[in-house]
Amino acid sequence: MKKVSMFIPCTVDIMLPAIGEQTFSLLERLGVLPIYHEKQTCCGQPALNAGYVDEAKKSAKHFIEVFGDDEVIVSPSGSCLHTVKYRYPELLSDEPVWLRRAEELSSRLFELSQYIVDVLGIEDVGASFEGTVTYHESCHILRGLGVSEQPKKLIAAVDGAEFVPLNNADKCCGFGGEFAKDYPDISEEMVKDKVQNYIASGADLLVLCEPGCLLNINGYLSRNHPEKKALHIATLLAGTAGQVRP
């Protein structure tokens, strides 16, 4: 049985733990043995984005120590994965030993849908959902990791689901980490546009792969369109996905 280390970022661990559990059960169902390192902590993205380089370096080195010997690392969060995969080498560029370790680690990191489709070679995971589904292209996953077709292939293979396009699917939802805190009015307008496009698509369900976007979009939906919902792709594809209803 293949072993995979699960990188579960802070957003999931603290605010969306079900996504971590669903990722675990989904990988298990696909014949993979998920392993969770209890010593894992924040990847350092918030500190790095805020300019606290020394603190970010401490987080990066701790992450490398925890995951450094693992053959494959999978995460349900593209933005955090992007930080480890591409920003760690930049962050540690002035420390040759740590730079080498960061670069070696980079090639072993995969976003969840990317791992399922590109590495396992699976598109139909046996999930079911009766209704129409559309997909939001999160910024770091699309532009940072180049992941776009993989989640859409997985959604299209869900039994009973009909995939429908989302207008401006690749436009930011307005979360952007500190952006939403520093510019709440702009963020609110951006997520409003995203939700209007979701409603205009006629889809019963909006699916995405980024926990931060999920918090932002579902927050707006809960305040303005409580009859609508967005789900992480792990939730749709998990063993209980057939129980999810519009």
N, C-alpha and C positions, 0 to 999 in steps of 0.2 A: 504493500500500500504506500502511495506517495505521501510524504510528509510536507506540510506547508505551515510556516509560521504566520500567525495572524497579527498584523499591525493594526491595532484598534486605537484610533486617535482620541484625544480628550473629548471632542464634541460627541462622539459616540459613547464613550465610556461614562460620561457624566450626564448627558442630556438625552441620548438616544440609544440606551443599552440594548434594546430589542434588535437593532440593526446588527450589532455584534453577535448576538445569539443566532439571528437568522443567517448571517454569513457562515457561522460555524456549522449549523445544521445543513445548509445548502452544500457546502464543500464536502461534508461527511456523506451526504446522499450521492454525491458524484464520485465516490470512491477515494476520497482524499482524507488523510488524517490531519486535522487542524491542531496546531500546537499554540498555546497562549503563554507568553512569557510574562509572569506577574511583575517583573522588575521594569517593564517598559513604562515610560512616562511621556510627557509632551515632546514632540519632535523639535520644538524650538521655533516654529514658524511665527507665533505672535511676537516673541522677543526679537526675532530677526526683522520682521516687518516694522517694528517700532524703533529699530536702530540700536537695540541692546546686543551688540555683537558678542561680547564676552559671555553673556548669559546664554546666547544661542549656541555658542561653541561648546559650552558645558553640556547642553542638551544633546547636541550632535554627537559628541564623544560618548556620552552615555548610551545613546541609541546604537551606535556602532558596536560598543562593547556587548550590548544585549543581543543584537541580531547578527553580529559579524560572522558567525560560523554557520548560519543557516543557508541552505541551498536555495530555497524559494520563500519569498515574503509577499503576502497578499494583503491588500487593504481595501476597505469599502469607502475610502476617502481619497479622492484624487489630489486635492490641494496639499494635504500633508505628505502624500506620496511624492508629489512633485518637489516639495521642499527637500526631502531626503535624497531623491534621485538626482536632482540637478543643482540645488543650492548648497548642499553640503560640500561638494568639491570646490565651489567658489569660496565658501566660508572658511574652508581649511586649506586653502591654496598655499598659505605661507608656512605650513607644517607638513613636510614631505611624507612622514610616516602615516599621519592621519589622512592626508590627501589620498595616498595609495589605498588605504582601507576604505575610504568613502567611495572611490571610483570602482573598486572591486564589488562593493555592496550594491552599487547603482544598477548593475546588470541583472540583479536577482530580485528586483522589485516589480510588482505587477498590481495594477488596479483590478478589482474583482472581475468585472465583465471581460476585461482584457485577458486575464488568466484563464477564465472558463473557455472563451472562444479560441484564443490564439495558442494557448499552451495545452489545454486539455482537448481541444478540437471538438468541443460540444456546443451546439446551438439550442437544442431542445432539452431542457432540464426536467421535463415532466410537469411543469407548472400549468395552472389553469386559471382563467378569469373570463367571466362572461361580460363583455362590454368593449367599448372603444378605448384605446390607450394612445397617448401622445408622449413625446419625450423632450425634455429640456436639456440643451447642451451646456453643461457647466463650463466656465471659462478655463480653469486649470486642466480639466479632463480633456477638453477639445483642443485648446491651443498649447497647453503645456505638455500633455502626454500624447496628443494625437489620437485619442480614443474617441470614436464616433460611431462607426458601423457596428462595433461589437455589441453594445447594449441594444441597438435597434434590431439586430439579428436575434438576440435572445427574446426580446419582446414579441417580435413577429412570430416566433415559434411557440408562444404560449397558447395552449389549447383554449379556444373560445374567444380569444382576443383579436380585435381588429385594430391594426396600427393606422393612425391618421396623422398627417403632418401638422406641425406647429409653426405658425408664422413667426419669423424672427426667432427661431429656436436657439440660434447661436448668440443672441444678445444677452448681456449680463442681467441677472435678476436683481442686482442692487445690493447683494450682501457684501462681498469683498472684505470680510473680516472687519478690520478697524474702519473701513469706509462707511459701513452702515452706522457705526457709532459716531463718527466725526461729521458725517453729512446725512443726517437722518431724513431730511426733507427730499433730497435728491434720491436717496435710496428708496424712499416710499413711492416716488413717482415711477422709478424703474421697475419695482416689483408689481406696481399697479398695471403697468404696460404688459408685463409678463402674464399676469393673471387674466387680463382682458383677452390676450391672444389664446390662452388656454381655453377660456369660455367660448371664444369664437370658433375654436376648432371643433366644438361639439363633442369632445372626448369626455368619457366618464371619469377618466383617471389620468393624472399627470405623473410620469415616472422620471426619476433622475438618479444620478449616481453620486451626488455630493451632499453630505450631511449639512453643511453650512447653508447651501441653497435651500435644502429641505426645510430647515428651521425658518428661514426668511419667508419663503413662499407660503408655508403652512400657517405662519403667524399672520400674514395678511389675509389668507383665506378664512381663518378662524374669526377674524374681526369683521370681514366684509362679505364673505360667501361661504358660510359654514356648511352648506350642502355639498361643497366641492372638497376634494382632497388631493394631496400629492403624496407619493410613496417613494421610498428608496427602492432601487431595483432588487436589492436583497430580499425585501419584504414581498415583492411580487413573485419572485422566483423560489422563495422558501417553501418548505413542505406544506405550510398552512395557507399558501397563496390562494387556493381555491375558495377559501372562506372570505376573502376580501371582496367587498361589494361596493359599487358606486354609491 
